[in-house]
Every structure is written in structure tokens, then in C-alpha cells.
Amino acid sequence: MKRTKIAIWGGSLGIWTSVRDTINPFVTEIIAFIDSDRNKHGLVFKGIPIIGIDQLNYSEIDYILIAAYSGMNEIIEALESKIEHKKIQPYLSEGLCAYNIGSISSMEWHNTLQLYFQPNRMKKIGESYQELYEEYSAMKPLKSNVQNWFKDKRFIAHACGGYVKDRPLMFSNSKEAFSKTIDLGFELIECDVSMVANREWILAHSFFNLYDAIEQTYNIFSLSGFLMALNKEPQLTCLFDVKWCNHQEFATFIQDMNKMLDEMPFTHMIKSQIVVEVYDEATIKMAFDSGYQMIYTQYRNPYAEEYMKTSVLCGKYSIPAVAFPINKALADKKIHIFTEKNIAYYAFSTDSPDEYSLLRNKGVQGVFTNYLYENKDIG
């Protein structure tokens, strides 16, 4: 049986690993990988060369599958003078929905399904991507950032702040860290909340870090004590990172904090100072139903790589900001998927002015930090 001859655009090990798991070698022959990085030209993946765009014999190619999603539109433009448009198609993989490559409804990707081990699965991926793209495209941008809880602020004090008694101590969540953070002029802080026996909530990043703070004689907040302290600092907005093992624990936190707030004077005022970190649609609904402001934090999000899906959820529940791990943010080429919808992107966490500058240049709103703060040197 004659095999379909294809080339794959994208010469990374990750793409090669994905191709081996999806493309059917009984019906396809991979002629080459194409890559714009000249340093890769001449390398070989299991006998298949990596070449430049001008080194391919296009007359013998049935399809070029583009796996380098971040440069999809530029790659298509570069190829259109060399091969028929219908032969340029997206490579279908689970990673497709992580990108916004534009509409694929006019592309003849259905004709490539026979190239894969699992055509029906790839058909669902293509259809899911197009449906998500249309939903994202129809989504209106959120309101101006200056009207949201973070306003124009760029620094969020991580774990109540990292300076304690004029020396660094990360993850303390202590009364001393809180006090120092206020002295430094922060208006956005983050705290970690953990449940101990009998539904008692304390500020602790982990029990391991709690030991460090106690051993160094720092004072630990109870949740109720922290809410009272927060109420005395109306200029502050606090993000609550709940350390939960399952959705029931998160629901318990929301219920218990609601009860504490109901017993305090001026409940509506302090509630306006609270932002709950949410992680999936279930936790979003719990916080939303209780009237809390939110930030979509990505380290528990099952769709963390699917930025359009996350953006659509943010739009549905009016969540104005997302937070990503620092290593992800530094390498990210898809921040624009959020910023186009006026969803602010924060990175956690960094204490490096150089990293902070790189992130700002990429369009990041700000960072969670232990030691950086807004002053004449950094802003």
C-alpha cells in the first residue's frame, strides 16, 4: 500500500515524541522535520532529518503538518508560495487546545485524519478546538483593570511577605511578616490557609513551614485573627490560597470564613478586601456563590494548558486575573490569549528584579514576591 508522504513543521524532541504516539507509520512516511532554527538543521530523529524550509522537495509531499503552534500563522504564510494551501494542515494533538491558532474551519484537516493511529480521537480534538476558538472569539473583554481588585498594582506580598525582623524568612504567614509588609507599603498580599484539627484554620503554607516559623518564635495567625487584622487595614486586599485536599475541604473553608465574617461588624467592607484563589470550575462556583472576588490560580487547574478554556471561564464568572508559576510565565508565548480579553496575568513567585523586568516586557501584570516591592528602583 502506498503511504502518504508528510513533513512535520517543528523539530523539537517533544514534537517527535508526540508524533511517535499519534502518526500511523503503516499509512504515512515522514520525509522530514522542518524547523526555522538553523542550529537544528542536519540533526536526525530516527533517520528522519531536520531541514530548513528551502531544503524540502515539495513536489513529493502530500501534507505538511504544523506542530509548532505558536508560529502557525507565520509558518502558513511562509509555506503558501511553496505548496498548495490545502496541503498545509495543523498537526492534531492534545496540545492544540493550549493555543490560539485562529479558526481551522476553512482548513481541510478532516482529510488528514487517516494519518493517525486514532482518527476518531483526532476528529474530536479538531472539533473541540474549533468550538473553543469560536467561544473565545465571541467573548467580550472584561472591564478595565483599574476597576478591579488589583487596580494598577504589580507586587503581591507572598505568604504575608518575606521580611521578618529585618531578615528574610519565606512562607512564614506570620504576624511579624504582615506588619513588615504594611510598613513596606504593599497593598496586595497573599496568605496561605490550612485546616488543623476540629475545623480550626490557621495561616500556614505547609506544616513543614509552620515548624520553621514556630521554632523562630514568630506569631501565627488564626484565620479569625487575621480577618480582624485585615479589617484594621482597609487599604489592603488579600488573596487567600486555601491548602485543600478535595473539594469538600474547599467548601468547608468557604462556609467557615462566611460564618466568621457574618459575626464581624462591617462584613461587607472586609469582604471587599478578600480575593479567593480558585482552581477549577467547582471552586469557582463556591467562591462565586458566596460573592467573593477571585483570581484563577493555575497550579491545580485541570485545564492549565488550555488558555482559551481558562479565559472563557474567567469571562463567564468575571474573574479579572490569572496566576501562573514563574517558570511557566518566563517561557510563555501565549500570555496574549489572556491580555486580549483584558485578563491580567500574574506570576508566582520571584525575588529577581531581572526576572520581573522580563515578565513585564512579556505583558505580565505583576508578580507574587517575598522581597521586591514598589519603590523608586522597581515599579
Number of C-alpha atoms within 10 A of each C-alpha: 5 8 14 19 17 21 22 24 27 23 24 16 10 9 18 16 11 16 19 11 13 17 21 18 15 13 15 17 18 21 20 26 30 25 20 15 12 10 10 17 17 12 14 14 15 7 10 15 18 28 24 18 17 10 11 16 12 17 8 11 18 19 23 27 21 23 25 19 19 16 13 19 12 9 18 17 11 12 17 13 9 14 18 12 16 15 20 22 22 25 26 27 17 15 15 21 23 20 19 22 17 13 14 15 13 7 14 15 20 14 12 20 19 16 21 21 17 14 18 12 15 23 16 12 18 24 15 14 28 19 14 19 22 14 14 21 16 10 14 12 17 20 13 11 17 10 10 15 21 21 11 12 17 21 26 29 29 27 27 31 33 27 21 19 12 10 8 13 19 21 22 33 30 28 19 20 28 26 16 19 25 18 9 16 13 22 19 25 23 24 23 21 23 21 18 10 6 6 12 13 19 20 29 27 20 14 11 9 15 19 13 15 20 13 9 10 10 18 14 19 20 17 20 18 15 19 20 16 15 18 19 11 13 13 13 19 22 23 23 20 22 22 17 15 8 8 13 11 16 19 16 14 21 20 14 17 16 15 11 16 17 12 10 14 11 11 14 11 11 20 18 16 21 20 22 22 23 28 21 19 17 13 19 22 13 17 21 18 10 11 12 17 23 25 26 28 22 20 13 11 15 12 16 18 17 19 20 25 19 24 27 22 17 23 19 11 14 18 22 27 24 23 23 21 17 19 12 11 20 16 11 13 13 17 17 18 18 23 18 13 20 19 26 24 23 27 26 20 21 19 16 13 15 10 14 25 14 14 22 16 10 17 15 23 23 24 29 27 26 26 20 22 23 13 9 6 8 10 15
